[in-house]
Amino acid sequence: MDEPLNLVLFSGTDDKLQAAAVLTAGAAALGRPVHVFLQYWALDAFRADRIGRDHGLAPEAGPEGRKAVDDLRAAGQASWAETMRTAKELGDVDIEACSLSMDLLHLEPSDLDPLVDGVEGVTAFFLNAEKGQVVFI
Amino acid sequence: MTTALIAQKLDARGLNCPMPIVKTAIAIKSLTAGDLLEVLATDPGAVKDFAAWSKSTGNEVVEQSADQGVYRFVIRRK
């Protein structure tokens, strides 16, 4: 099972980033390469000075969803950033910032958390994606 | 029971998906081919996840049991 999993992360809320981290770690455990492409608000969440912050939840979560997420966290669930870090230790996980989003947010590579491996454009992302699925979150 | 032959034990009880599998994949790397790893997990997806992981990676689940919500797997490193 060597086809890469290619994740395009757009949303910057903790629930969607958690879902993405779970997919990343699961694929890494199976030995699949994972390419993560960070755009817009997902890229903002990977800023070194903001990665540990509360990034909120998708609007559909509501107060009940907020409580459910908080309860799981209190029970010891790893944060999405920790899960991503574990996935990188385990397998072949490459996390790239979208160059357009870097311009949009006025970011330099040094502004990003060390989880991010580099900056690339969409063409490089698709070239590396090969025949693997592309998932947009 | 193969308890005497187990090279390493991993307690993944209380961990949510996908951490039991992720920790198993990390632990198995430190073993040599043929070594047995025992894993305890409470994640309800564990049975199907360990089956899928085993099929995909070739590390064989040689024993599997469940007792009061705790799943026990013994895995042989490929």
Backbone of each chain as ProteinMPNN parsed JSONL, in Angstrom:
{"seq_chain_A": "MDEPLNLVLFSGTDDKLQAAAVLTAGAAALGRPVHVFLQYWALDAFRADRIGRDHGLAPEAGPEGRKAVDDLRAAGQASWAETMRTAKELGDVDIEACSLSMDLLHLEPSDLDPLVDGVEGVTAFFLNAEKGQVVFI", "coords_chain_A": {"N_chain_A": [[0.857, -1.2, 0.0], [1.475, 1.536, -1.139], [0.698, 3.89, -2.253], [0.521, 7.391, -2.001], [-1.158, 9.305, 0.564], [-2.856, 12.25, 0.181], [-3.355, 15.22, 1.663], [-5.192, 18.138, 1.656], [-5.262, 20.826, 3.624], [-7.461, 23.214, 4.666], [-9.218, 24.41, 6.484], [-9.007, 25.902, 9.721], [-9.859, 25.139, 12.231], [-9.903, 23.44, 15.409], [-11.23, 20.93, 15.462], [-11.378, 20.033, 12.781], [-8.694, 19.977, 12.129], [-7.891, 18.049, 13.913], [-9.23, 15.815, 12.894], [-7.85, 15.588, 10.489], [-5.292, 15.046, 11.459], [-5.66, 12.55, 12.591], [-6.227, 10.999, 10.318], [-3.78, 11.262, 9.048], [-1.97, 10.06, 10.881], [-2.999, 7.467, 10.939], [-2.638, 6.589, 8.274], [0.133, 6.759, 8.144], [0.821, 4.772, 9.961], [0.177, 2.564, 8.5], [2.153, 2.544, 6.711], [1.947, 4.184, 4.538], [2.993, 6.893, 2.502], [2.474, 10.309, 3.426], [1.285, 13.355, 2.283], [0.918, 16.612, 3.243], [-0.753, 19.551, 2.616], [-0.814, 22.866, 3.351], [-3.206, 25.335, 3.525], [-4.562, 28.681, 3.647], [-6.49, 29.082, 6.526], [-5.763, 26.857, 7.874], [-3.02, 26.866, 7.538], [-2.448, 29.153, 9.004], [-2.978, 28.211, 11.551], [-0.775, 26.616, 11.988], [1.245, 28.331, 12.639], [4.121, 29.156, 14.477], [3.777, 30.634, 16.809], [1.131, 30.267, 17.374], [0.25, 27.666, 17.368], [-0.324, 26.169, 19.633], [-2.611, 27.241, 20.603], [-6.165, 27.697, 21.369], [-8.157, 26.935, 18.714], [-10.8, 27.03, 18.155], [-13.976, 25.583, 17.014], [-15.679, 23.982, 14.243], [-18.661, 25.605, 12.985], [-20.946, 23.961, 13.187], [-20.572, 22.447, 15.436], [-21.542, 23.564, 17.861], [-22.682, 24.23, 21.292], [-22.93, 21.72, 22.568], [-21.246, 20.084, 21.072], [-18.861, 21.342, 21.573], [-18.555, 20.733, 24.26], [-18.326, 17.954, 24.121], [-15.933, 17.648, 22.716], [-14.18, 18.891, 24.5], [-14.423, 17.162, 26.684], [-13.306, 14.779, 25.697], [-10.725, 15.581, 25.319], [-10.017, 16.183, 27.953], [-10.022, 13.641, 28.912], [-7.68, 12.742, 28.012], [-7.038, 12.697, 25.29], [-4.762, 13.129, 22.64], [-3.556, 16.267, 21.368], [-4.136, 17.78, 18.105], [-1.751, 18.698, 17.093], [0.182, 17.288, 18.544], [-0.483, 14.708, 17.696], [0.11, 14.87, 14.986], [2.851, 15.234, 15.21], [3.653, 12.796, 16.309], [2.917, 11.143, 14.182], [4.752, 11.955, 12.287], [7.111, 11.048, 13.442], [6.732, 8.375, 13.173], [6.305, 7.685, 10.446], [6.492, 8.395, 6.886], [5.91, 11.44, 6.516], [5.145, 14.413, 5.065], [4.941, 17.823, 5.425], [3.768, 20.658, 3.936], [3.74, 24.156, 3.316], [1.448, 26.145, 1.554], [2.429, 28.276, -1.014], [1.072, 30.523, -1.924], [-0.718, 31.012, 0.164], [1.118, 31.644, 2.121], [1.963, 34.157, 1.24], [-0.471, 35.51, 1.372], [-0.963, 35.563, 4.127], [1.194, 36.923, 4.974], [3.579, 35.593, 5.791], [6.734, 34.212, 6.827], [9.002, 31.444, 6.321], [10.265, 31.038, 8.791], [8.347, 31.76, 10.589], [6.778, 29.613, 11.031], [5.704, 26.575, 12.701], [8.029, 23.957, 13.629], [6.972, 21.565, 12.678], [6.252, 21.948, 10.076], [7.592, 21.279, 6.942], [8.411, 22.692, 4.702], [7.938, 25.082, 1.98], [5.756, 25.16, -0.763], [4.408, 25.243, -4.126], [1.192, 24.739, -5.748], [1.553, 23.137, -7.943], [3.818, 21.572, -7.451], [2.767, 20.166, -5.324], [0.749, 18.601, -6.574], [2.324, 17.101, -8.304], [3.837, 15.547, -6.532], [1.751, 14.164, -5.43], [1.156, 12.033, -7.019], [-0.52, 9.08, -7.917], [-2.152, 8.947, -5.786], [-4.951, 9.419, -3.509], [-6.572, 12.623, -3.203], [-7.47, 14.578, -0.58], [-9.637, 16.951, 0.739], [-9.827, 19.126, 3.401]], "CA_chain_A": [[0.0, 0.0, 0.0], [2.467, 2.609, -1.184], [0.154, 5.128, -2.815], [0.463, 8.405, -0.946], [-2.386, 10.008, 0.927], [-2.58, 13.675, -0.002], [-4.357, 16.007, 2.382], [-5.169, 19.592, 1.544], [-5.934, 21.368, 4.799], [-7.899, 24.593, 4.455], [-9.846, 24.903, 7.713], [-8.075, 26.058, 10.839], [-10.466, 24.858, 13.537], [-9.269, 22.283, 16.056], [-11.88, 19.65, 15.126], [-10.987, 19.594, 11.436], [-7.265, 19.646, 12.186], [-7.806, 16.763, 14.621], [-9.626, 14.781, 11.927], [-6.741, 15.462, 9.542], [-4.162, 14.414, 12.158], [-6.01, 11.136, 12.744], [-6.017, 10.375, 9.004], [-2.329, 11.262, 8.805], [-1.331, 9.045, 11.726], [-3.474, 6.144, 10.501], [-1.961, 6.24, 7.022], [1.547, 6.555, 8.463], [0.93, 3.464, 10.619], [0.076, 1.546, 7.446], [3.314, 2.652, 5.833], [1.673, 5.031, 3.367], [3.494, 8.272, 2.581], [1.408, 11.312, 3.551], [1.646, 14.725, 1.922], [-0.053, 17.562, 3.777], [-0.595, 20.867, 1.983], [-1.511, 23.785, 4.254], [-3.687, 26.562, 2.91], [-5.413, 29.598, 4.398], [-6.598, 29.122, 7.995], [-4.986, 25.726, 8.4], [-1.64, 27.335, 7.615], [-2.385, 30.092, 10.134], [-2.948, 27.417, 12.794], [0.568, 26.03, 12.119], [2.233, 29.341, 13.028], [4.829, 28.747, 15.695], [3.261, 31.345, 17.988], [-0.311, 30.046, 17.537], [-0.121, 26.253, 17.205], [-0.852, 25.626, 20.886], [-3.811, 27.988, 20.985], [-7.504, 27.196, 21.053], [-8.525, 27.416, 17.391], [-12.247, 26.945, 17.988], [-14.534, 24.422, 16.321], [-16.576, 24.289, 13.134], [-19.902, 26.152, 13.541], [-21.963, 22.941, 13.482], [-20.295, 21.799, 16.728], [-22.465, 24.075, 18.876], [-22.225, 24.057, 22.674], [-22.819, 20.287, 22.898], [-20.031, 19.603, 20.416], [-17.743, 21.925, 22.326], [-18.411, 19.968, 25.494], [-17.853, 16.607, 23.766], [-14.515, 17.767, 22.368], [-13.453, 19.191, 25.744], [-14.421, 15.952, 27.518], [-12.349, 13.821, 25.124], [-9.397, 16.154, 25.592], [-9.777, 16.026, 29.389], [-9.78, 12.21, 29.13], [-6.303, 12.443, 27.614], [-6.793, 12.639, 23.85], [-3.651, 13.972, 22.189], [-3.959, 17.375, 20.493], [-3.819, 17.483, 16.698], [-0.331, 18.963, 16.846], [0.928, 16.135, 19.083], [-0.753, 13.561, 16.824], [0.91, 15.099, 13.769], [4.263, 15.032, 15.566], [3.81, 11.344, 16.431], [2.831, 10.582, 12.827], [6.026, 12.234, 11.607], [8.124, 10.151, 14.012], [6.432, 7.008, 12.767], [6.347, 7.37, 9.025], [6.94, 9.339, 5.872], [4.894, 12.497, 6.499], [5.732, 15.677, 4.632], [3.971, 18.903, 5.592], [4.223, 21.804, 3.15], [2.9, 25.345, 3.306], [1.081, 26.675, 0.234], [3.161, 29.541, -1.154], [0.095, 31.612, -2.05], [-1.22, 31.317, 1.503], [2.213, 32.322, 2.831], [1.867, 35.565, 0.834], [-1.741, 36.027, 1.894], [-0.874, 35.777, 5.583], [2.456, 37.644, 5.214], [4.399, 34.717, 6.63], [8.043, 33.712, 6.415], [9.16, 30.075, 6.831], [10.661, 31.044, 10.205], [7.155, 31.996, 11.422], [5.994, 28.376, 11.13], [6.14, 25.539, 13.637], [8.945, 22.998, 12.978], [6.244, 20.482, 12.004], [6.158, 22.263, 8.649], [8.878, 20.944, 6.326], [8.818, 23.644, 3.682], [6.924, 25.852, 1.255], [5.699, 24.755, -2.165], [3.229, 25.664, -4.88], [0.215, 23.689, -5.994], [2.069, 22.233, -8.977], [4.675, 20.597, -6.763], [1.884, 19.298, -4.538], [0.118, 17.607, -7.454], [3.358, 16.206, -8.825], [4.152, 14.599, -5.464], [0.541, 13.401, -5.091], [1.156, 10.855, -7.892], [-1.848, 8.537, -8.169], [-2.863, 8.835, -4.511], [-6.14, 10.242, -3.316], [-6.432, 13.974, -2.66], [-8.583, 14.825, 0.344], [-9.691, 18.378, 1.114], [-10.495, 19.29, 4.693]], "C_chain_A": [[0.884, 1.238, 0.0], [1.948, 3.906, -1.772], [0.056, 6.174, -1.721], [-0.963, 8.857, -0.662], [-2.048, 11.493, 0.885], [-3.694, 14.493, 0.636], [-4.148, 17.49, 2.12], [-5.954, 20.124, 2.735], [-6.191, 22.85, 4.582], [-8.404, 25.189, 5.77], [-8.874, 24.914, 8.877], [-8.702, 25.813, 12.197], [-9.915, 23.543, 14.088], [-9.913, 20.944, 15.675], [-11.441, 19.142, 13.757], [-9.493, 19.24, 11.384], [-7.055, 18.322, 12.911], [-8.154, 15.615, 13.672], [-8.489, 14.526, 10.935], [-5.547, 14.744, 10.179], [-4.405, 12.917, 12.336], [-5.792, 10.39, 11.425], [-4.525, 10.242, 8.705], [-1.652, 10.141, 9.588], [-1.729, 7.64, 11.299], [-2.761, 5.689, 9.238], [-0.477, 5.964, 7.273], [1.762, 5.192, 9.119], [0.859, 2.322, 9.61], [1.257, 1.604, 6.482], [3.071, 3.481, 4.589], [2.345, 6.387, 3.538], [2.305, 9.238, 2.677], [1.975, 12.677, 3.19], [0.549, 15.648, 2.424], [0.26, 18.931, 3.191], [-1.452, 21.858, 2.766], [-1.901, 25.073, 3.542], [-4.475, 27.395, 3.912], [-5.342, 29.391, 5.908], [-5.913, 27.93, 8.637], [-3.52, 26.138, 8.528], [-1.471, 28.285, 8.801], [-2.273, 29.339, 11.465], [-1.585, 26.782, 13.041], [1.645, 27.084, 12.391], [2.825, 28.979, 14.37], [4.221, 29.379, 16.943], [1.779, 31.063, 18.242], [-0.7, 28.585, 17.617], [-0.742, 25.678, 18.487], [-2.133, 26.284, 21.365], [-5.093, 27.205, 20.784], [-7.914, 27.808, 19.712], [-10.016, 27.313, 17.128], [-12.669, 25.696, 17.243], [-15.387, 24.895, 15.15], [-17.934, 24.718, 13.706], [-20.923, 25.08, 13.928], [-21.732, 22.25, 14.825], [-21.299, 22.257, 17.798], [-21.923, 23.835, 20.278], [-22.054, 22.584, 23.071], [-21.556, 19.689, 22.305], [-18.793, 20.098, 21.143], [-17.472, 21.1, 23.572], [-17.835, 18.573, 25.197], [-16.356, 16.626, 23.457], [-13.671, 18.011, 23.629], [-13.342, 17.949, 26.636], [-13.378, 14.941, 27.019], [-10.917, 14.28, 25.414], [-9.024, 15.939, 27.062], [-9.474, 14.564, 29.728], [-8.418, 11.784, 28.586], [-6.052, 12.334, 26.125], [-5.673, 13.608, 23.473], [-4.189, 15.096, 21.308], [-3.58, 17.032, 19.052], [-2.341, 17.708, 16.412], [0.535, 17.798, 17.368], [0.749, 14.91, 18.191], [0.041, 13.675, 15.523], [2.393, 14.809, 14.037], [4.558, 13.53, 15.67], [3.811, 10.692, 15.052], [4.137, 10.799, 12.073], [7.154, 11.344, 12.13], [7.984, 8.748, 13.437], [6.709, 6.761, 11.29], [6.835, 8.508, 8.159], [5.838, 10.391, 5.704], [5.565, 13.816, 6.16], [4.659, 16.763, 4.7], [4.513, 20.162, 4.92], [3.217, 22.95, 3.238], [2.663, 25.784, 1.866], [1.705, 28.065, 0.079], [2.209, 30.735, -1.29], [-0.432, 32.02, -0.668], [-0.154, 31.985, 2.365], [2.177, 33.82, 2.519], [0.64, 36.228, 1.453], [-1.633, 36.42, 3.363], [0.411, 36.519, 5.976], [3.387, 36.857, 6.142], [5.739, 34.415, 5.977], [8.162, 32.29, 6.964], [9.512, 30.04, 8.32], [9.485, 31.32, 11.144], [6.415, 30.697, 11.73], [6.576, 27.408, 12.151], [7.072, 24.559, 12.901], [8.253, 21.768, 12.371], [6.196, 20.688, 10.488], [7.542, 22.103, 8.014], [9.339, 21.972, 5.313], [7.639, 24.364, 3.068], [6.938, 25.368, -0.187], [4.446, 25.316, -2.819], [2.351, 24.474, -5.186], [0.712, 22.683, -7.048], [2.949, 21.148, -8.36], [3.826, 19.63, -5.95], [1.277, 18.21, -5.425], [1.126, 16.633, -8.039], [3.687, 15.128, -7.785], [2.969, 13.698, -5.117], [0.455, 12.104, -5.889], [-0.271, 10.382, -8.145], [-2.671, 8.392, -6.88], [-4.077, 9.75, -4.447], [-5.753, 11.639, -2.847], [-7.678, 14.262, -1.835], [-8.501, 16.274, 0.809], [-10.459, 18.53, 2.419], [-10.482, 20.772, 5.091]], "O_chain_A": [[1.023, 1.909, 1.023], [2.66, 4.91, -1.795], [-0.437, 5.887, -0.631], [-1.843, 8.798, -1.52], [-1.067, 11.932, 1.485], [-4.84, 14.453, 0.19], [-3.061, 18.025, 2.337], [-7.16, 19.903, 2.844], [-5.27, 23.632, 4.348], [-8.066, 26.318, 6.126], [-8.022, 24.035, 8.998], [-8.149, 26.228, 13.216], [-9.516, 22.655, 13.335], [-9.217, 19.933, 15.575], [-11.163, 17.954, 13.593], [-9.089, 18.315, 10.679], [-6.151, 17.56, 12.569], [-7.479, 14.586, 13.643], [-8.206, 13.379, 10.587], [-4.876, 13.941, 9.531], [-3.477, 12.114, 12.244], [-5.241, 9.289, 11.411], [-4.075, 9.227, 8.173], [-0.865, 9.372, 9.038], [-0.902, 6.728, 11.296], [-2.331, 4.54, 9.14], [0.099, 5.049, 6.685], [2.768, 4.53, 8.863], [1.413, 1.246, 9.837], [1.346, 0.806, 5.549], [3.898, 3.486, 3.677], [2.272, 6.974, 4.618], [1.258, 9.001, 2.075], [3.005, 13.099, 3.717], [-0.618, 15.483, 2.068], [1.392, 19.408, 3.262], [-2.672, 21.709, 2.838], [-1.053, 25.801, 3.029], [-4.99, 26.874, 4.901], [-4.272, 29.508, 6.506], [-5.526, 27.981, 9.805], [-2.857, 25.799, 9.508], [-0.47, 28.225, 9.515], [-1.572, 29.77, 12.381], [-1.263, 26.442, 14.179], [2.834, 26.765, 12.376], [2.12, 28.551, 15.284], [4.154, 28.751, 17.999], [1.221, 31.56, 19.22], [-1.856, 28.274, 17.902], [-1.595, 24.794, 18.417], [-2.674, 25.923, 22.41], [-5.106, 26.175, 20.11], [-8.009, 29.027, 19.578], [-10.455, 27.49, 15.991], [-11.841, 24.857, 16.885], [-15.769, 26.064, 15.077], [-18.324, 24.26, 14.78], [-21.681, 25.26, 14.881], [-22.613, 21.536, 15.304], [-21.836, 21.439, 18.545], [-20.827, 23.298, 20.438], [-21.139, 22.243, 23.821], [-20.876, 18.888, 22.946], [-17.812, 19.372, 21.305], [-16.324, 20.803, 23.903], [-16.972, 18.079, 25.923], [-15.61, 15.742, 23.878], [-12.603, 17.424, 23.804], [-12.309, 17.712, 27.261], [-12.663, 14.329, 27.813], [-10.032, 13.477, 25.71], [-7.895, 15.571, 27.386], [-8.768, 14.274, 30.693], [-8.042, 10.616, 28.682], [-4.966, 11.922, 25.717], [-5.643, 14.752, 23.927], [-5.167, 14.905, 20.585], [-2.802, 16.11, 18.809], [-1.744, 17.005, 15.597], [1.492, 17.384, 16.715], [1.698, 14.163, 17.954], [0.578, 12.685, 15.026], [3.088, 14.221, 13.208], [5.582, 13.055, 15.18], [4.61, 9.794, 14.785], [4.577, 9.936, 11.313], [8.036, 10.935, 11.376], [8.967, 8.033, 13.239], [7.287, 5.736, 10.929], [7.49, 9.444, 8.62], [4.952, 10.25, 4.861], [6.447, 14.279, 6.882], [3.593, 16.628, 4.099], [5.574, 20.667, 5.284], [2.005, 22.736, 3.233], [3.589, 25.788, 1.055], [1.529, 28.927, 0.94], [2.515, 31.83, -0.82], [-0.574, 33.206, -0.367], [-0.472, 32.796, 3.235], [2.339, 34.651, 3.413], [0.702, 37.34, 1.979], [-2.137, 37.46, 3.787], [0.683, 36.717, 7.161], [3.904, 37.379, 7.129], [5.862, 34.369, 4.754], [7.511, 31.952, 7.952], [9.107, 29.121, 9.032], [9.604, 31.137, 12.356], [5.531, 30.672, 12.586], [7.776, 27.418, 12.428], [6.927, 24.352, 11.696], [8.882, 21.012, 11.63], [6.111, 19.73, 9.72], [8.523, 22.693, 8.465], [10.54, 22.114, 5.084], [6.508, 24.281, 3.548], [8.006, 25.184, -0.771], [3.54, 25.802, -2.142], [2.721, 23.332, -4.915], [0.323, 21.515, -7.029], [2.841, 19.969, -8.698], [4.113, 18.435, -5.887], [1.291, 17.033, -5.065], [0.81, 15.461, -8.246], [3.801, 13.948, -8.116], [3.15, 12.606, -4.579], [-0.241, 11.174, -5.483], [-1.132, 11.17, -8.538], [-3.746, 7.792, -6.884], [-4.212, 10.707, -5.21], [-4.736, 11.82, -2.178], [-8.8, 14.196, -2.338], [-7.445, 16.757, 1.215], [-11.611, 18.108, 2.521], [-10.996, 21.131, 6.15]]}, "seq_chain_B": "MTTALIAQKLDARGLNCPMPIVKTAIAIKSLTAGDLLEVLATDPGAVKDFAAWSKSTGNEVVEQSADQGVYRFVIRRK", "coords_chain_B": {"N_chain_B": [[-1.669, -19.841, 25.773], [0.837, -17.445, 25.083], [2.408, -16.066, 26.714], [4.935, -16.244, 27.976], [6.71, -15.938, 25.941], [6.584, -13.411, 25.044], [8.021, -10.489, 23.825], [7.748, -7.786, 24.228], [5.542, -5.467, 25.864], [2.655, -3.467, 25.394], [0.745, -0.976, 26.703], [-2.113, 0.279, 25.721], [-4.462, 1.112, 26.71], [-7.272, 3.202, 27.147], [-6.471, 5.008, 25.254], [-7.385, 6.907, 22.362], [-8.548, 6.223, 19.015], [-6.32, 7.183, 16.41], [-4.376, 6.147, 18.065], [-3.751, 3.644, 19.473], [-2.981, 1.928, 17.331], [-0.992, 3.47, 16.147], [0.926, 3.638, 18.193], [1.492, 0.961, 18.404], [2.606, 0.463, 15.891], [4.92, 1.981, 16.141], [6.163, 0.67, 18.294], [6.627, -1.883, 17.251], [8.633, -1.524, 15.494], [10.961, -1.541, 16.979], [11.416, -4.131, 17.511], [12.681, -7.432, 16.594], [12.408, -9.545, 13.671], [9.913, -11.996, 14.04], [9.625, -11.667, 16.76], [7.347, -11.273, 19.546], [4.705, -9.05, 20.29], [2.699, -7.759, 22.809], [-0.415, -6.186, 23.04], [-2.62, -4.08, 24.789], [-5.835, -2.701, 24.555], [-8.533, -0.32, 24.602], [-10.028, 1.008, 22.794], [-12.923, 1.116, 20.83], [-12.751, 0.618, 18.111], [-10.636, -1.028, 17.782], [-10.479, -3.83, 17.125], [-11.166, -4.134, 14.386], [-9.337, -2.328, 13.334], [-6.808, -3.373, 14.043], [-6.901, -5.727, 12.596], [-6.954, -4.728, 9.982], [-4.567, -3.311, 9.874], [-2.73, -5.349, 10.302], [-3.163, -6.921, 8.005], [-2.345, -5.139, 6.054], [0.33, -4.521, 6.674], [1.596, -6.925, 7.146], [2.411, -7.863, 9.58], [1.641, -10.298, 11.864], [-1.412, -10.998, 13.593], [-1.44, -13.06, 16.188], [-2.769, -13.883, 18.399], [-5.864, -13.12, 19.948], [-8.118, -11.537, 22.091], [-10.948, -10.631, 24.16], [-11.915, -8.934, 27.071], [-14.164, -7.765, 29.218], [-14.363, -5.23, 27.9], [-11.712, -4.709, 27.394], [-9.351, -5.185, 24.983], [-7.083, -7.638, 23.857], [-4.174, -8.159, 22.096], [-1.856, -10.219, 20.443], [0.966, -9.829, 18.615], [2.973, -10.819, 15.912], [6.063, -9.82, 14.827], [6.838, -9.099, 11.481]], "CA_chain_B": [[-1.062, -18.529, 26.022], [2.234, -17.332, 24.665], [2.91, -14.987, 27.583], [6.359, -16.388, 28.288], [7.527, -15.614, 24.771], [6.342, -12.031, 24.619], [9.247, -9.672, 23.915], [7.419, -6.431, 24.694], [4.126, -5.223, 26.128], [2.235, -2.083, 25.165], [-0.553, -0.689, 27.306], [-2.757, 1.372, 24.982], [-5.801, 1.293, 27.269], [-7.655, 4.601, 27.339], [-6.077, 5.839, 24.106], [-8.357, 6.964, 21.277], [-8.129, 5.996, 17.636], [-5.627, 5.974, 15.948], [-3.163, 5.992, 18.869], [-3.319, 2.259, 19.723], [-2.278, 1.415, 16.151], [0.222, 4.269, 15.946], [1.913, 3.21, 19.197], [1.877, -0.405, 18.025], [3.515, 0.568, 14.735], [6.208, 2.478, 16.651], [6.765, -0.371, 19.147], [7.032, -3.059, 16.479], [9.89, -1.168, 14.817], [12.109, -1.807, 17.842], [11.559, -5.59, 17.668], [13.246, -8.112, 15.429], [11.461, -10.437, 13.001], [9.531, -13.169, 14.818], [9.317, -11.261, 18.139], [5.926, -11.075, 19.846], [4.322, -7.824, 20.998], [1.349, -7.816, 23.371], [-1.032, -4.86, 23.127], [-3.938, -3.962, 25.418], [-6.504, -1.5, 24.064], [-9.964, -0.207, 24.902], [-10.69, 1.711, 21.693], [-13.885, 0.184, 20.226], [-12.389, 0.298, 16.728], [-9.353, -1.746, 17.778], [-10.51, -5.152, 16.479], [-11.102, -3.96, 12.928], [-8.113, -1.6, 12.992], [-5.65, -4.276, 14.113], [-7.024, -6.655, 11.462], [-6.577, -4.005, 8.757], [-3.134, -2.986, 9.957], [-2.028, -6.622, 10.125], [-3.28, -7.299, 6.597], [-1.598, -4.201, 5.224], [1.77, -4.482, 6.974], [2.146, -8.276, 7.191], [2.669, -8.281, 10.959], [0.501, -11.183, 12.082], [-2.08, -11.085, 14.898], [-1.431, -14.495, 16.465], [-3.754, -14.124, 19.455], [-6.761, -11.986, 20.138], [-9.195, -11.839, 23.022], [-11.601, -9.449, 24.737], [-12.405, -9.193, 28.416], [-14.765, -6.575, 29.84], [-14.028, -3.995, 27.192], [-10.272, -4.594, 27.119], [-8.903, -6.091, 23.922], [-5.674, -8.034, 23.954], [-3.655, -8.678, 20.839], [-0.444, -10.602, 20.382], [1.364, -9.612, 17.222], [4.324, -11.293, 15.572], [6.739, -8.928, 13.881], [7.184, -9.716, 10.2]], "C_chain_B": [[0.414, -18.539, 25.645], [2.964, -16.314, 25.539], [4.426, -15.044, 27.792], [7.252, -15.915, 27.15], [7.406, -14.16, 24.331], [7.569, -11.148, 24.883], [8.952, -8.298, 24.496], [5.922, -6.292, 24.896], [3.834, -3.742, 25.948], [0.849, -1.898, 25.764], [-1.161, 0.524, 26.621], [-4.184, 1.582, 25.495], [-6.072, 2.773, 27.505], [-7.268, 5.51, 26.181], [-7.141, 5.759, 23.009], [-7.696, 6.617, 19.954], [-7.428, 7.246, 17.105], [-4.423, 5.606, 16.826], [-2.781, 4.545, 19.199], [-2.515, 1.666, 18.547], [-0.955, 2.158, 15.945], [1.313, 3.823, 16.923], [2.394, 1.788, 18.916], [2.892, -0.375, 16.883], [4.892, 1.069, 15.165], [6.924, 1.379, 17.433], [7.326, -1.524, 18.315], [8.368, -2.806, 15.756], [11.111, -1.561, 15.642], [12.333, -3.315, 18.045], [12.251, -6.18, 16.442], [12.224, -9.119, 14.903], [11.193, -11.661, 13.865], [9.199, -12.848, 16.262], [7.819, -11.036, 18.31], [5.731, -9.803, 20.662], [2.901, -8.011, 21.515], [0.814, -6.399, 23.51], [-2.376, -4.978, 23.828], [-4.556, -2.649, 24.958], [-7.968, -1.508, 24.466], [-10.726, 0.523, 23.8], [-11.64, 0.738, 20.975], [-13.569, -0.182, 18.775], [-11.192, -0.628, 16.623], [-9.39, -3.059, 16.989], [-10.369, -5.023, 14.967], [-9.802, -3.263, 12.51], [-6.883, -2.518, 13.028], [-5.684, -5.284, 12.963], [-6.537, -5.976, 10.174], [-5.077, -3.71, 8.73], [-2.285, -4.232, 9.712], [-2.002, -7.032, 8.649], [-2.381, -6.418, 5.728], [-0.087, -4.287, 5.435], [2.419, -5.861, 7.02], [2.582, -8.727, 8.57], [1.429, -9.042, 11.445], [-0.068, -11.074, 13.509], [-2.214, -12.573, 15.215], [-2.387, -14.87, 17.602], [-4.593, -12.886, 19.617], [-7.852, -12.39, 21.112], [-9.782, -10.535, 23.548], [-12.13, -9.829, 26.11], [-12.878, -7.873, 29.022], [-14.282, -5.274, 29.203], [-12.55, -3.774, 26.951], [-9.904, -5.652, 26.068], [-7.423, -6.372, 24.1], [-5.269, -8.643, 22.617], [-2.209, -9.101, 21.046], [-0.054, -10.6, 18.914], [2.788, -10.102, 17.008], [4.933, -10.374, 14.521], [7.15, -9.696, 12.631], [8.689, -9.745, 10.016]], "O_chain_B": [[1.128, -19.517, 25.866], [4.0, -15.774, 25.153], [5.105, -14.017, 27.785], [8.404, -15.538, 27.365], [8.045, -13.735, 23.369], [8.077, -11.073, 26.002], [9.794, -7.71, 25.175], [5.128, -6.917, 24.193], [4.642, -2.881, 26.297], [-0.102, -2.579, 25.38], [-0.777, 1.66, 26.899], [-5.017, 2.16, 24.798], [-5.213, 3.504, 27.999], [-7.694, 6.664, 26.133], [-7.719, 4.701, 22.757], [-6.478, 6.7, 19.792], [-7.943, 8.336, 17.352], [-3.551, 4.85, 16.399], [-1.591, 4.231, 19.209], [-1.504, 0.993, 18.75], [0.065, 1.555, 15.614], [2.47, 3.651, 16.54], [3.553, 1.454, 19.158], [3.895, -1.088, 16.903], [5.91, 0.638, 14.623], [8.127, 1.171, 17.27], [8.378, -2.075, 18.64], [9.118, -3.734, 15.453], [12.166, -1.875, 15.09], [13.312, -3.724, 18.67], [12.39, -5.53, 15.406], [11.29, -9.496, 15.611], [12.125, -12.292, 14.364], [8.559, -13.654, 16.937], [7.116, -10.664, 17.371], [6.484, -9.517, 21.594], [2.003, -8.378, 20.757], [1.497, -5.516, 24.03], [-3.177, -5.858, 23.511], [-3.898, -1.609, 24.965], [-8.569, -2.567, 24.647], [-11.95, 0.642, 23.872], [-11.218, -0.34, 20.556], [-14.068, -1.187, 18.268], [-10.769, -0.98, 15.522], [-8.444, -3.371, 16.265], [-9.559, -5.711, 14.345], [-9.237, -3.57, 11.461], [-6.023, -2.446, 12.149], [-4.643, -5.653, 12.419], [-5.806, -6.572, 9.384], [-4.416, -3.843, 7.7], [-1.269, -4.187, 9.019], [-0.967, -7.433, 8.118], [-1.742, -6.895, 4.791], [0.686, -4.141, 4.487], [3.642, -5.973, 6.943], [3.07, -9.846, 8.73], [0.318, -8.511, 11.44], [0.675, -11.06, 14.49], [-3.008, -13.271, 14.586], [-2.765, -16.033, 17.747], [-4.122, -11.76, 19.451], [-8.446, -13.46, 20.979], [-9.185, -9.469, 23.4], [-12.715, -10.896, 26.294], [-12.075, -6.982, 29.3], [-13.85, -4.348, 29.89], [-12.164, -2.762, 26.366], [-10.125, -6.848, 26.26], [-6.629, -5.494, 24.437], [-5.943, -9.526, 22.086], [-1.441, -8.429, 21.734], [-0.663, -11.277, 18.086], [3.684, -9.837, 17.81], [4.362, -10.184, 13.447], [7.725, -10.782, 12.703], [9.177, -10.229, 8.995]]}, "name": "protein", "num_of_chains": 2, "seq": "MDEPLNLVLFSGTDDKLQAAAVLTAGAAALGRPVHVFLQYWALDAFRADRIGRDHGLAPEAGPEGRKAVDDLRAAGQASWAETMRTAKELGDVDIEACSLSMDLLHLEPSDLDPLVDGVEGVTAFFLNAEKGQVVFIMTTALIAQKLDARGLNCPMPIVKTAIAIKSLTAGDLLEVLATDPGAVKDFAAWSKSTGNEVVEQSADQGVYRFVIRRK"}
